[in-house]
C-alpha cells in the first residue's frame, strides 16, 4: 500500500471574529490557498473531499450539504466526519491506503462568533438522564473535576497549572495566528479569578473563527507535486465516553489519549523521545501535562516536574506547543486539531517564520471534550 503525505495546507481567519465572511467563504479562502501551495486543480486532481463539522455548531441541519461548493467538490465524492479534523485526516489516510484515491482534501472550520448559545450547546451534549438535569452554571464543569483529580494524582498545585498558560501565551507572541497571546506573568494568571475551580480565567482558552484545509496524496503522486512532502507516519484515535458519564471516565486520567498515542506510536515505529515538536491540547491548562503523562512519559506527574524546570519551553529539548497552543490561538471547534496540525506542518516544511525549529518528527494531538472525551494523535515526519 502507498505511503501517505501532506502536500499542501491553507488557512484563513484565526481571529476571535471574522464577521465579513460566512463559514462557507472561510472554507473557500483556506481551500484555494491549500490548492495553490500543492499546485493542484481540485476539479481535476482531487479524488475525494472530507469536511469535519457538526450541525450543532453550524445551526443548520445536515450542514455538510454546504461542503462541496467551497471545497471544489461539487458532483465529486464528498463526505462528512462529525469530529475533529485529525479524525478526518485518519479517514483520508485510509482512503489513500486502499489505492482507490490518490489525492484527498480535508477541511474543518469554526464560525463560533455566530453562535449565541454556545454554553447551551455544551449542555445539550451532556447525559440527558443524570448530568443535564443538574443545570450546572458552567456545563464544562467536568473539566474542573478532572483538573482537581489530576492535581491530586500528579502532586500538582494551581501554580503549576498556571505555568502552562504563562508558557503558551508567551509562545504565541511570534505566531500571527495567535490572537490571545500575551506577555503575561504567573501573578497575572493566579490573580485572574476562577473560571471553574481550580481552573483560572487565564487558564481557559477563548474561541476563534477560522478554517484550515489539508491536501493528502499517495507517495507516488506526492513526489510529482513537491520535493519535500510531510509524511504521515502514525495515527490513532479513541473515544472514551460519549457524555462524560460518571461511570465510564477515570477522573484525573485520559485513557483515550493513552490508547490513541499507543496506536500512533506502534504504526510509526517512533516514541515520544523522537519528537522534536509536540502540539497537544491545552484549552484548559491541566490538559497539557495530563496528555504528556498519558502519551508516553514514565509516570503521572513527571510532566509537572518538566514544566517547573522549563524543559517544555520552546527552546528546550522537548518543546511543547511552540505555536502557543489553544491558550494563544483559541479553540476552533472541530478545527482545533487542524490548527495544531498546521503548526507542525509549517515547522516540518521550514515555513514557521520566527518560530522555526529544526524538526524531523512531530506529534499532534486533539481532544473534543468535555463531554465527549475523544482524542486523536498524529505523528508526522519530514
N, C-alpha and C positions, 0 to 999 in steps of 0.2 A: 504494500500500500504506500502511496506517496507521502512524503513529509509535508507539513503544512506551515506556511509562513504568512506573516502580515506584510503586505507590500505597500500599504497606503493608509493614512489616517487624516481625518479632518474634523474640525470642531468649530463651534460658533457660540457666542453668548458668554457664558461663565460670569454672569453678573447677578446680583440679588433680584433684579427685574429687567426684562427686555420687552418693554411694552409695545415697541414698534413692530414686533413680529409675532405671528401665531406659532404654535408648536410645529405646524407643517412647514412654515417658512424657515424656522430654526433648523429643521432636519435637512431641508433643501440646501441651505448655505453650508452646513457641515458636509453633506454628501458631495457637492460639487468640488469642494476643496480636497476631499479624500480621493476622488477620482482623478483630479488634476495631478496630485502627487504620485499616484500609481501609474498615471499615463494610460488610462483605460477609458473606453466608451461604455457606459452602463447598458446602453441599448444593444450593444453588440458583444461585449466581452463577459458580462457577469451572468452566471448561470442560475443564481438564486439570491434572494434577498430575505433578511431576517430583521424584524422590528421587535424590540424589547420594551413593552409598555403594559400598563394596567388601566382598564376602563375607569377604575376609581379615581385615578389621578387626572384623567382627561375630562371627566364629567360627561363622557359620551359613551353610549352603549356600542359595543363592537368597534372600538376606536381604531383597531388595526385596519379597518376599511380605508383609512386615510393614509396608510403607509406607502402604497405603491407609487403614487404620483411624485412626492418629493424625493424618493429614492431612485426614480427612473425604472421602477419595476412594474409598470402597467402591462398587463397581459403576460407577465412572466411569473415563475414560481416565487411566491412571496408568502411568508407565514410569520406568526407572532409567537414569541416566548413571553409568557406572563411572569417575568422575573428580571433580575439584574442583567446588565449587558454581558457580564462574564459567562452567564449561563447561555446566552446567545452565541458567544464565541465557541463554547463547547459544542453546540449544535452544528455550527458552520464547520468546525474541525471534523466532526463525524461525517458530515455530508461530503466533504472533500476526500476523506479517507475511503469512502465507498468507490471512488473513481468515477462517479456519475456527475460530479460537479467539479469544475477546475477553478472557478473563482466565485466567491460568495461575499456579499456585503452585509454587514451587521450594524444596526443603528440603535441608539437609545437617546432619550431626551428628557428634559424636565421643564415644565412651564408652571412651576409651583406658585408663581406670583398670581396666577389666575384662580387659584383655589381659595375660596373664602372659608371653607370648613375643614381645614387640614386636620385639626385635632379630632373632629367628629369622624373623619375617615379612619383614623387610627383606632378610635373607639369601636367602630363598626367591625373592625378586624379582630376584636377580642372574642374569646369564647363566649357564646351567647347565653349559656346557662349559669356560669359561675362568675366570670370576670366582668362582662359588660354591665351586668346588673349592679355592680358596685358603683358605677358612675364616678370613677375617680376624677379628681380635678385635672390630673395630667394622665392621659391614657398610656403614656410611656413609663408609668410608674415601675414597671418590671425592670427597666434598666437601673433604677435606683436600688432595687432589691439585689440585682445581680452585682452591682458595684460594691455594695456593702458586704455581700458574701465573698467577693473576690478579695477585698481588703483583708478580711479575716483569714482567708485561706493563704494569702500571699504575704501577710505581715506588712501590708502597705498602709500608709497614712494618707490623709487628704492632701497633704503637701506633695506626696509622691505623685498622685494623680494630676495635681496641678502642674507638675513639671512637664507633662505631655503637652498641655496647652501652651506653655511658655515656649517649649522647643518648636512645636509645629507652627504656631502663629508667627514666630520669628523666621522659621524656614521659608515661609511663603512670601516674605518681603521681595525676593527676586523672581517670583512667579507672576507673570502678567495675568494669569487666570485666577489668582487668589484674592478675592475681594475682601475677605475677612482677616487678612494678615495684619499683624501689628507688632510693634516692638514693646510687648508687654513684659511685666516682671512677675515673679512669684507672688509678691504682695498684691498686685493688681487682680490676679486670679482669686486668691484667698478672700479678698475683701469684696468680691463681686456679688455675693449673696447666693443663696441656693436656687438652682433651677429645679432640683429634685434631689433631696438629700441622699447621699453625700456629694452629689454632682453639683458643682458651682455653675453659675450662669455662663462664665467664660470657658467652661468645660463642655458645653453643649453647642454643637456646630449649628450655624444658621443654614438657610436654604438658598439655592441658586438656580437660575434659569440657564439652560444650555443644551447643546446637542453634540453628540460625538458619533462618528461613522468610521468603521474599520473595513479594509478590504483584505480578505484572506485568499490565498491561492495555493495550489499544489506546488511541489518543489520544481517540477519541470516547467510549469508556467511562470512561477515566481522569478526564475532566473532570466526569463525573457524580458521582464519588465524592470528589474532592478539588480544592481550588483551587490547590494547589502540588505537582503531581507532580514526580518526579525523572526526567528524560528519559534514556533510553539512546541515546547519540549514536554510539557506535562500539564494535565488539567484534572481537576476533581471538584465535585460539589456534593453537598449533603444537606438535607433538611431535617432538623432535629425535632421540631414540633410545629404544627400549623398555627397554633393560637397561643403559644407561650403557656400552655396549661401547667398547673402546679404539679400534676402527676407525671410529667414527662421531662421537664427541664431540670438539669442539675445546676442549682444556683451557684454562681461564682466560677463556673466552668463553661466551656464552649465545645461540646462534643462534636458539633457539626464542623467546626474549624479543624479539629484534630483529624476527623475522618477525611475531609476534603484534601487536606495537606498530605495525608498518607497516600492517597491515590495519586496526587500530582507528583510527589517525590518518587514514588515507585515507577511511574511512567517515564520520568525524565532521567532516572539514574543519578540524580543530584540530591543534595541535602541542604539544610539551612546555612551551613557554613560556606557553601559555594556561592551564596547570593551576594552580589555587590550592591544591590539596591532592593529595598523592601518597601512596598506600598501597601499598607493594610488599614483596616477600618479604625477610625478614631472619632466618629461622630459624638461619642461620649468618651472621655479620656481614658477610662478604665479599660476600654476595649483594646487599646494598643498593647499594653503589657500582657493582658489576658491572651490575646491572639498569639503573641510571640511565645508565651509559655506553652500554648497548646500545639503550635505548628512545628515545634522542633527543639525548643530549649529543654534542658535536662529536668528541671524541677519547677513547680509552680512558685512564682515569686522571684525567680532568678532575673527575669527581665526588669523587675523593680530595682535590683542592685545595679543593673546596667544603666538604667535611667539616672540613678543618683550619681554615678561616676562619669556620665557623659559619653558612654560607649555607644549610644544610639544616635548621637548627633550627626549632622550631615557630613562632617569631615572625619568621623570615627571609622573603625574597621567594620561596623555593621550599621550603615546609615539607614534609618527608618523614617519614611515619609519626608524625603527631601523636598517634595512638592509643597509641603505644608499641610498635606492631608485634608480631611474634611474640616478640620479646625480652621484652616485658611481658605480652602476652596469653597466649602459649603457642601450640603447634601443635595445631590441632583436626582433624587428619587431613584428610578431604575437605571439612570446613567451614572450613578455614583462610582460603581466599579469601573465604568468606562473612563471616568476622569483619572482614576489611578493607573489604568492601563495606558492611557495617553502619556502620562509622565514616564512610565517605564519604557514605552516605545521611543519617546524622544531621547531619553538617556542612552538607550542602546544604539540609536541612529546618530548620536553625537549632535543632536539639534536642540538641546535643552538650554542653550544660551549660558547665562551667568551661573546656572545651577549644574552645569555639565560635570560629570564624574566619569572616569573610565569604568564602564560597566560591561561585563561579559555575560552575566546571568542576573536575572531579576525575578522577584516573586511579587505577585499582585493578589490581594485577597479582597473580597467584597462580602458584605453582610446586609441582609434585608430587614433584620429585626429592629426592635421588637414590633409585633409579636411572632413573626414567622420563624426566626432563628434558622435561616438558610444561609450557608456560607459557600462561596466558590473560590477556588485557588487556581492560579495560572502561573506557570513557570516559562520564562522566555530566555532565549539565548541569541547572542549576536552571530 
